[in-house]
Amino acid sequence: MSSAVVDLSQRRGELRPPRARGLPPLRAVRLLDQLRERIRYLHYSRSTEDIYVYWCRAFIRFHGLRHPREMGGTEVEAFLTWLADERQVASATHKQTLSALLFL
C-alpha cells in the first residue's frame, strides 16, 4: 500500500471548515443558546444575534420542531420558498434568513 494513502479517521480534523478550527467548545445545552453563544464569541452585533435566532426558531417551528441536524437542503429550500411565496418577504429578508440558516 502506498504511503501517500492516509486513513480517513486520521484526517478528520482536516475535513472541518476552516472557520470551525480553534473555536472553544460550546457550554450551552440548548440549540438556540448555543447559537447565541457562538454569535457572541464571534462578536456579531446584538441585532444580528436577535434576527438569526428569530429565523432559526421560525425554521424549526415551520418543520414541526424537528432538530436541524435531521434536516438538509430540501428543508431549507422549502422554508425559503414558503417565505417568498406565502409571506412575500423582501429579497434582503430572504438573504438574511439564508445567512442565519447557514450559520446554524
C-alpha positions as CSV (number, residue, x, y, z in Angstrom):
1,M,0.0,0.0,0.0
2,S,1.3,3.4,-0.8
3,S,2.5,5.7,1.9
4,A,0.5,8.6,0.2
5,V,-2.8,6.9,1.2
6,V,-3.9,8.3,4.6
7,D,-6.5,6.7,6.8
8,L,-9.6,9.0,6.7
9,S,-10.0,8.7,10.5
10,Q,-6.6,10.4,10.9
11,R,-7.7,13.3,8.7
12,R,-11.0,14.2,10.4
13,G,-9.6,17.4,11.8
14,E,-8.7,18.5,8.2
15,L,-12.2,17.9,6.9
16,R,-13.8,20.6,9.2
17,P,-14.4,24.0,7.7
18,P,-11.5,26.4,8.5
19,R,-13.8,28.7,10.5
20,A,-14.6,25.8,12.9
21,R,-11.0,25.3,13.9
22,G,-9.8,27.0,17.0
23,L,-13.3,27.7,18.4
24,P,-13.9,26.8,22.0
25,P,-16.4,24.1,22.9
26,L,-19.9,25.3,23.5
27,R,-21.1,25.3,27.1
28,A,-24.8,25.8,26.5
29,V,-27.1,22.7,26.2
30,R,-30.0,24.1,24.2
31,L,-29.5,24.7,20.4
32,L,-30.6,28.3,20.3
33,D,-28.5,29.1,23.4
34,Q,-25.5,27.5,21.6
35,L,-26.3,29.7,18.6
36,R,-26.3,32.8,20.7
37,E,-23.1,31.7,22.4
38,R,-21.3,31.3,19.1
39,I,-22.6,34.5,17.7
40,R,-21.3,36.4,20.8
41,Y,-18.0,34.7,20.6
42,L,-17.6,35.9,17.0
43,H,-18.5,39.4,18.1
44,Y,-21.6,39.8,15.8
45,S,-23.9,42.7,16.7
46,R,-26.8,42.2,19.1
47,S,-29.3,42.9,16.3
48,T,-27.7,40.2,14.1
49,E,-27.9,37.8,17.1
50,D,-31.6,38.5,17.6
51,I,-32.6,38.2,14.0
52,Y,-30.6,35.0,13.5
53,V,-32.2,33.4,16.5
54,Y,-35.6,34.6,15.2
55,W,-35.2,33.0,11.8
56,C,-33.7,29.8,13.1
57,R,-36.6,29.4,15.6
58,A,-39.1,30.1,12.7
59,F,-37.3,27.4,10.6
60,I,-37.5,24.8,13.4
61,R,-41.2,25.6,14.0
62,F,-42.0,25.5,10.3
63,H,-40.8,21.9,10.2
64,G,-42.7,20.7,13.3
65,L,-40.0,21.2,15.9
66,R,-37.6,18.8,14.2
67,H,-33.9,19.3,15.1
68,P,-31.9,21.0,12.3
69,R,-29.4,18.1,12.5
70,E,-32.1,15.9,11.0
71,M,-32.8,18.3,8.1
72,G,-30.9,19.2,5.0
73,G,-31.0,21.4,1.9
74,T,-34.5,20.4,0.8
75,E,-36.0,21.6,4.1
76,V,-34.1,24.9,3.9
77,E,-35.3,25.3,0.3
78,A,-38.9,24.5,1.3
79,F,-38.8,27.1,4.1
80,L,-37.2,29.8,1.9
81,T,-39.8,29.1,-0.9
82,W,-42.6,29.4,1.7
83,L,-41.2,32.7,2.8
84,A,-41.0,34.0,-0.8
85,D,-44.4,32.7,-1.9
86,E,-46.7,32.9,1.1
87,R,-45.2,35.6,3.3
88,Q,-43.8,37.5,0.3
89,V,-40.7,38.7,2.2
90,A,-38.3,41.1,0.5
91,S,-35.1,39.8,-1.1
92,A,-33.0,41.3,1.6
93,T,-35.0,39.4,4.3
94,H,-34.7,36.3,2.2
95,K,-30.9,36.6,2.1
96,Q,-30.8,37.4,5.8
97,T,-32.8,34.2,6.5
98,L,-30.5,32.1,4.4
99,S,-27.4,33.6,6.2
100,A,-29.0,32.7,9.5
101,L,-29.7,29.1,8.5
102,L,-26.2,28.7,7.0
103,F,-24.7,30.0,10.3
104,L,-26.9,27.5,12.2
